Amino acid sequence: MYKTFAWGKSSKEAAFSPLTIERNCAGDDDVTFDIKYCGICHTDVHHTNNDFGVTQYPIVPGHELAGLVTAVGKNVSNIKVGDKVGVGCICDSCLDCESCQDGFENACSKGMTMTYCFPIKHGHLKTNTGYTLGGYSGSHTVNSRFIIMIPEDYPLEAAGPIFCAAITMYSPLVHWKAKNGGMNIGIVGIGGL
């Protein structure tokens, strides 16, 4: 485990303040990265205020992480120290079920793990709280399967929202084979995308 700084809330009534949190060091299949930017989503506001009734405190929100790799596990060959990477709203799953094997970790039969305020249950992550802590922090460690490579020429400061609202819209375009053009589509956002 290692310590890193974070911004979060210790209770619903508390103001955001600096915190020290602990995360697991990179294992054989993991990537650790310094978080340089983290987008702000309205879901972060809802969770920090316990609007859904499931918030665990202290909470460190943030699921639009973008940063630079500082460590890679020995089994990780496609990511290297210094690479620009990001993580979205999912940071773990069982990695073994049919859905995970097909690249649909969001449909993990044993339940996927959200990037913050979610119970740690698959044994791939550790924090000092027993639940996930998000991207309003100095660094993060996740299994390499949850790392998204950011192109070298793409501005790191603009990458965070790509992992939330943009991917929410892009995934169905890919699924319905609309990403190559030639189709008329409509995207409707009601309270978010």
C-alpha positions as CSV (number, residue, x, y, z in Angstrom):
1,M,0.0,0.0,0.0
2,Y,1.1,3.6,-0.6
3,K,-0.2,6.9,0.6
4,T,-1.4,9.7,-1.7
5,F,-3.2,13.0,-1.2
6,A,-6.9,13.4,-2.1
7,W,-9.8,15.9,-1.9
8,G,-13.0,14.6,-0.4
9,K,-15.7,14.9,2.2
10,S,-15.6,13.3,5.6
11,S,-19.4,13.6,5.9
12,K,-22.4,14.9,4.0
13,E,-22.3,18.2,5.9
14,A,-18.5,18.6,5.6
15,A,-16.8,20.9,3.1
16,F,-14.3,19.4,0.7
17,S,-11.0,19.2,2.3
18,P,-7.5,17.5,1.9
19,L,-7.3,13.9,2.9
20,T,-4.6,11.2,2.9
21,I,-5.7,7.9,1.4
22,E,-4.0,4.6,0.8
23,R,-4.1,2.5,-2.4
24,N,-2.5,-0.8,-3.4
25,C,0.9,-0.8,-5.1
26,A,1.0,-2.0,-8.7
27,G,0.8,-5.8,-8.8
28,D,1.9,-8.0,-11.8
29,D,-1.1,-7.0,-13.9
30,D,-1.5,-3.4,-12.7
31,V,-0.7,0.1,-13.7
32,T,-0.1,3.1,-11.3
33,F,-0.4,6.6,-12.7
34,D,-0.2,10.1,-11.3
35,I,-3.5,11.9,-11.8
36,K,-2.9,15.2,-13.6
37,Y,-6.5,16.0,-14.4
38,C,-9.9,14.7,-13.3
39,G,-13.2,15.9,-14.7
40,I,-16.1,16.9,-12.6
41,C,-19.4,15.1,-13.3
42,H,-22.7,15.9,-11.7
43,T,-22.8,12.4,-10.4
44,D,-19.8,13.4,-8.2
45,V,-22.1,16.1,-6.6
46,H,-24.9,13.6,-6.1
47,H,-22.6,11.0,-4.4
48,T,-20.8,13.5,-2.2
49,N,-24.1,14.8,-1.0
50,N,-25.5,11.2,-0.5
51,D,-28.4,12.0,-2.8
52,F,-28.7,8.3,-3.7
53,G,-28.5,7.1,-0.1
54,V,-25.5,4.9,-0.6
55,T,-22.5,7.1,0.0
56,Q,-19.8,5.9,2.4
57,Y,-17.6,8.6,4.0
58,P,-15.0,9.7,3.6
59,I,-15.7,10.0,-0.1
60,V,-13.2,10.9,-2.8
61,P,-15.2,11.3,-6.0
62,G,-14.0,11.5,-9.6
63,H,-14.4,9.0,-12.4
64,E,-12.8,11.0,-15.3
65,L,-9.1,10.4,-14.6
66,A,-6.2,11.4,-16.8
67,G,-2.6,11.2,-16.0
68,L,0.9,9.8,-16.6
69,V,2.0,6.2,-15.8
70,T,4.6,5.8,-13.0
71,A,4.7,2.0,-12.6
72,V,3.6,-1.1,-14.5
73,G,3.4,-4.7,-13.4
74,K,5.7,-7.3,-14.9
75,N,2.8,-8.8,-17.0
76,V,1.9,-5.5,-18.6
77,S,3.5,-5.2,-22.0
78,N,1.3,-2.7,-23.8
79,I,1.8,0.2,-21.4
80,K,5.0,1.9,-20.2
81,V,6.1,4.5,-17.7
82,G,5.4,8.0,-19.0
83,D,2.4,6.9,-21.2
84,K,-0.7,9.1,-21.1
85,V,-3.6,7.1,-19.7
86,G,-7.0,7.4,-18.2
87,V,-9.7,5.5,-16.2
88,G,-13.4,6.0,-16.4
89,C,-16.3,5.0,-14.1
90,I,-15.3,1.2,-13.9
91,C,-12.1,0.2,-12.3
92,D,-12.5,-3.5,-11.5
93,S,-14.5,-6.7,-12.2
94,C,-14.0,-10.4,-11.7
95,L,-12.1,-10.6,-15.0
96,D,-13.1,-14.2,-15.4
97,C,-16.8,-14.5,-16.4
98,E,-18.0,-14.6,-20.0
99,S,-18.8,-10.9,-20.1
100,C,-15.4,-9.9,-18.8
101,Q,-13.7,-12.3,-21.2
102,D,-15.7,-10.7,-24.0
103,G,-14.6,-7.2,-23.0
104,F,-17.9,-6.3,-21.4
105,E,-16.7,-5.7,-17.8
106,N,-19.7,-3.5,-17.2
107,A,-21.9,-6.6,-17.4
108,C,-19.7,-8.7,-15.1
109,S,-21.7,-11.6,-13.7
110,K,-20.2,-11.0,-10.3
111,G,-20.7,-7.2,-10.5
112,M,-18.3,-4.6,-11.8
113,T,-16.7,-2.1,-9.4
114,M,-17.2,1.6,-9.8
115,T,-14.3,4.0,-9.5
116,Y,-15.4,5.5,-6.2
117,C,-17.7,4.8,-3.2
118,F,-18.1,1.1,-4.2
119,P,-17.3,-2.0,-2.2
120,I,-14.0,-3.7,-3.2
121,K,-14.9,-7.3,-3.8
122,H,-12.7,-9.0,-6.5
123,G,-9.3,-8.8,-4.7
124,H,-7.6,-6.7,-7.4
125,L,-7.8,-3.4,-5.5
126,K,-7.1,-2.2,-2.0
127,T,-7.7,1.0,-0.1
128,N,-7.5,2.0,3.5
129,T,-11.4,2.2,3.6
130,G,-12.4,-1.1,1.9
131,Y,-14.3,0.7,-0.8
132,T,-13.0,2.6,-3.9
133,L,-11.7,6.1,-3.8
134,G,-11.9,8.2,-6.9
135,G,-9.8,10.5,-9.0
136,Y,-9.7,13.7,-6.9
137,S,-6.4,12.3,-5.7
138,G,-2.7,12.2,-6.5
139,S,-2.5,8.8,-8.1
140,H,-4.4,5.6,-8.8
141,T,-3.6,1.9,-9.4
142,V,-5.9,-0.4,-11.4
143,N,-5.6,-3.6,-13.4
144,S,-4.3,-2.8,-16.9
145,R,-7.6,-3.9,-18.5
146,F,-9.2,-0.7,-17.1
147,I,-6.5,1.6,-18.4
148,I,-7.5,3.6,-21.5
149,M,-4.5,4.9,-23.5
150,I,-4.7,8.5,-24.4
151,P,-3.0,9.4,-27.8
152,E,0.2,11.3,-27.4
153,D,-1.1,14.3,-29.4
154,Y,-4.4,14.5,-27.5
155,P,-4.4,17.2,-24.7
156,L,-4.4,15.5,-21.3
157,E,-6.4,18.2,-19.8
158,A,-9.3,17.5,-22.2
159,A,-9.3,13.7,-21.8
160,G,-11.3,13.3,-18.6
161,P,-14.8,13.9,-20.0
162,I,-14.1,11.5,-22.8
163,F,-14.3,8.7,-20.1
164,C,-17.8,9.6,-19.0
165,A,-20.3,11.5,-21.3
166,A,-18.4,10.9,-24.5
167,I,-18.0,7.2,-24.0
168,T,-21.6,6.9,-23.0
169,M,-22.5,8.3,-26.5
170,Y,-19.7,6.5,-28.4
171,S,-20.4,3.0,-27.2
172,P,-24.0,2.8,-28.7
173,L,-22.7,4.3,-32.0
174,V,-20.2,1.5,-32.2
175,H,-22.8,-1.1,-31.2
176,W,-25.2,0.0,-33.9
177,K,-22.5,0.4,-36.5
178,A,-23.0,4.1,-36.8
179,K,-19.4,5.2,-36.1
180,N,-18.5,5.1,-39.8
181,G,-21.2,7.5,-40.9
182,G,-23.9,7.1,-43.4
183,M,-26.7,7.0,-40.8
184,N,-29.0,9.6,-39.3
185,I,-28.8,9.5,-35.5
186,G,-30.1,11.6,-32.6
187,I,-28.6,11.9,-29.2
188,V,-30.8,13.1,-26.4
189,G,-29.5,14.0,-23.0
190,I,-32.0,14.2,-20.2
191,G,-30.2,15.4,-17.1
192,G,-26.9,14.1,-18.5
193,L,-25.8,11.9,-21.4
